[in-house]
Amino acid sequence: MQIPSDLPVRFYSNANLTIDENGQPFFVQMPGPQVAEGPITLAIRDHIMIHHYFHWIEVFLGLFFAHQEFGPERSAVRLLVGRQPWNNSRQNFVQSKILRCIYGDIEVVSGDDLAGTTLQNILCVDRSLAKPQPHQTVFLNKFLENFLPIGRKHANKFHNLIVAVAHPVELDFDTALIVRNPPRTFVPAVADKLLNIIGGGAIDYSDMPWEGQIGHSSRMRLQYGVHGNGLTNAIWMKPGSTLFEFFPPAAHHYDYQVLAELFGLRYFGFQGKNVWREFSRYGSAHGHSPEEVHVAIEEVNWQAVITAIEDSNCRQTR
């Protein structure tokens, strides 16, 4: 299995498993016969936040893309994860449901369960190997950016497998403001004005069953909201749909922009006078302090929003 060295992915044909200081699986290639055929073990080395909806999606997408690109003919018999919380406390079992949609009844094991053993055919996604991109002035893994060249080939298959489990929903609108709880949200006057200008209705995904989130999102042609976890659901929209993302004044992350690029969405990111489009990279890629990111958005560049609506032909009256 030939994997480019610039991808944060490694294949071990015959390796001993240990656990590192962060509780993550660590593999040491062993001498001996090189296993050329047969099923594989999928593995994740990521001590960031795979219990968090977006971060689980990004690392699992990386794993799925790598499997589809480099070993689609090999069945996956287990998923090996590190020693960390598995479920998002607000959305229990979402990660497990996503996994089952893609890999059925695959066995999920912690590295602790197999430490000290030798495994064959391991396909491992390792966040620590992610490379900074040339435009990043301060290094932080914008993990999925590493997978853009292969991910765009396989994202549609992932999308279709997930959307197949969506709960059917009937809505009077196909444009939605994604609601967030304070403090990182729109002040009421801005939210009301956005609804009047862009149209549609408001949706709060936070307490909605996951299959319902997919069902709602898959019917949308435009979703818009403040940077945050709920925008992950934009990837269940049909390719060619539109995502508007609004940033607090001092915080910019292009995580959801990369998701839009992977899944063929039109993207507009708004922050002050800046407007980002898909495949543009401006501003820092690094994270921000809670004081910078957890603030309400009190003002929006309304002319930029109106121009984006006209460009996307996406206004819907309520």
N, C-alpha and C positions, 0 to 999 in steps of 0.2 A: 504494500500500500504506500504509494508515493504522495507525500503531503508537503506542500511548499513550506519552507522554513519560516516564512514571515506570517504564517497563520498560528494562532495560539492553540494549536491542536497537535497532539502526538499520538503515534501508534506504536504500541509495544507488543511484539509477537510473543514474548516469553519473559515475564517480569515478576520480580518479587515486590509485594505490597507492604509498605510501612505507613505510619501515620506521622505527619510533621507536627511542629509546635503549635500550629493553628487548628489541629484536629482534622486536617485535610489528607486525602490519600496521596501517597508519593510512590512512584514506580521506579525501580531500578532494573534496567534491561539485563537479563541473565544470559550466559552462554548456553549453547545447546541448540537443538533443532529449531529452525524458524518455521513457525506454524503458518502455513500458506492459505489454508481453506478452513471453512467451518464458521460457526456463529461467533459473535463478538460480545464483549462486555463494554458498555458505555460508561464513562466515568466523568465526573465533574470535580475540578479543583477550583473552588471559589469560596473564599471566606468573607465575601462582602455581605450580601443579603439575599440568598436564594429563597428565603421565606417571604420576600417582598414581591408583590405581583409583577412589577416591571422587571426587576432584576432576575426573577425566575424566568420570565419570558425571554429576556435577552440571552441568558446563558443556555437555555434549552433550545432556542432557535439556532445558536451557534453549533450545538451538538447535532441537531437535526440536519442542518445544512452540511456539516462535515460528513455525517453518515450517508446522506444522499449523494454527495459528490464523490466520495472516495471508497464507499463500500456498500452500495445499495443492494447488492445481491446477497449480502450477509445479514442474517437475522440477528437481532439483538436479544440476548437471553437475560441480561440483568442491567440495572443501572446502579452504579456505585457512587455514593455521595459522601460528603464529609460530616463531621460531628457538629451539627448546628440545627436550630429549629427548622422544621419542615414546613409548617403552615403559617400563612398570614392570619393573624388573630382576628382580623375583620372579615376574612373570606376563607374559612376553614375548608381544606381539601381541594381548593382550586388547583394547586399544583398537581395533585394526584389525578384530578379529572383531565387536565391537559395531557398528562403523561399517558393516561389510558386511551384517550382519543387517538394518539399517535402510535403507541406501541402495545396496546391491548393489555394483557395480563403480565407484562414484564415484571420480573422480580426486582424489588428495590432493597438495597442493602447498604448499611453504613460501613465505612472503611474499617471501623473497629471490629466488625464481625469476621473479617477475612484477613486481618493484619497478620503478617508473617507467612502467608501462603504465596505460592507462585501461580499466577494466572496467565492464560494465553489470550491473544487477540484482544487487546485493550485499546479502545479509541477514546482518548481523554481530551476534553476541552479544559484548558488551564488559563484562568484569568491572569495569572502572574506573567504569562508569556506574551500578553497583548502588547503590540508595538504602538508607541506614540506616533501620531500622524504629523506630517510636516507643518501643518498650520497650527499645531498645538503649542502655544507659548509656555504653558505650564502643563506638565504631564499628569493626566489622569486617564485611566482606560475608559474611553468611549468604546466599549467592548465590541459592539456589533459593527462598528465602522470597519474593523478588520475583515469582516465577512461579506462586505458588499459585493465583491466580484463573483462569489459563488452563490450568495444568498438570493440574489434576484432571480436565479434560475430555478430555485426550489421553494420560494415563498408561497407561490400559488397553491402548490400541493398541500402545504401546511395549512393555509387558509381554508381550503376546501374540506379538509378532514375535521377541522374544528367547527366550522359553520354547520356541518352536517348534524351536530347535536343541539343546535339552537332551539330554544322554545319558540313556537310560533307566536307572534304578537301582531296586533292591529293598532296602528297609530294614525292620527290625523295629520302628522307632519313627518318629513324626512330630513329635517334640519334641527339640530339639538344643541343647546347650551349645556355643557357637562358641569354639574354643580359640584363645588367643593365646600367643605366646612371651613370657617375662619380658623386661623388668621389669613392663610394664603388663599384669597378669593377676590372677587370683584366687590367693591362697595355696591350697595343696592342700586344707586342711581346709574352706575355704569352698567350693571347687569341688565337693568330695565331698558337702557338705551340700546344695548347690543341686541336684545330681543326685538326691539322695534325696528332697528336697522336691518338686521340679518334675517329675523323672523324665526319661525319654528317654535319649539317648546323647550322646556327645561327638563333634564333627566339627572337623577341622583343614582349613580351606580353603586354607591358604597354599601348599601344593605340589600341589594338585588341579587337573587340567585345568579350564579355565574352563567348558566345556560340562558337566563333571561337577559343578561348583559349582551351576550352574543346575538340573541334574537333582536334586541333593540338596535344594536350597532349595525347589524347586517342590513337593516332597512334604511339606514341613513346615507345621504349623499353629501352631507356636510356636518361635521361636529366641530365645536369650538369651546374653548375653556382656558382656564389658567393652567400653567405648567404643573403637571402632577399625575399621579397614578391612574386616574380615570381615563386619561387620554390614550392609555395602552389599548383600550377597546377600539380605537380607530382602525386597527389592523383588520377587524372583522368586516369593515365596510368593503364594498366592491371596489376593485381597482378602478382608478379614475375619479374616485370620490375625493373630497377636499377636507383637510384639517387646518383649522386656525388655532394657533397656540399663542397665548399672551403671557409675557414674562413680567415679574416684579422689576422695578427700576434697576436694581443692582445685581440681578441673578440671571444668568443665561446658561442653559444646558441644552445640547441639541440631541438628546436621547430620542425624543419622539420624532424629530426630523429624520433621523436615520431609519426609524421604523417606517415612516412614510415613504422614504426612498426605496426600501426593500419591498414594500407591498404595493407600489405603484400608485400612491396617493399624491394629489396635488397638495403642497404644503405652503403655508404662510405663517411665519413667526413674527410677532409684533413686540417691540420693546422700545418705548420712546419714539425717536425718529427712525429707528432701524426696522427694516423689514427683511426677513430671511425667506428665501425660497429653497425648494429641494435642490440638493447638490451644491449649495453655497455654504461656505464656512467663514464666518466672521465673528470676532469676539472670542473670548477665552472659552476653552473647553472644560475648565476645571470646576469643581464644586464650590459652594459658597457657604458661609456661616448661616446658622438659623436666623440670625438677625437680618440677613440680607434676603433670604428666600421666603421666610414665613411672614410676609407682610401683605396687606391688602393692596390691590391695584385701584388707584383712585382716578387715573386719567388714561385715556387711550388716544392714539393718533387716528381720529375719526376719518380723516380724508384717506389715509392708507387703507383702512378697513373698507370704505366705500369703493375704492379703486380695486381692491382684491375681490370684492363681491362682483363687480362688473367684469373683471377678468375671468372669474370662475363661472359667471352666469348662474349664481347659486342662491339668489335671494328667494325666500319663501315667505309669503304672508301667513300670519297666524289665523 
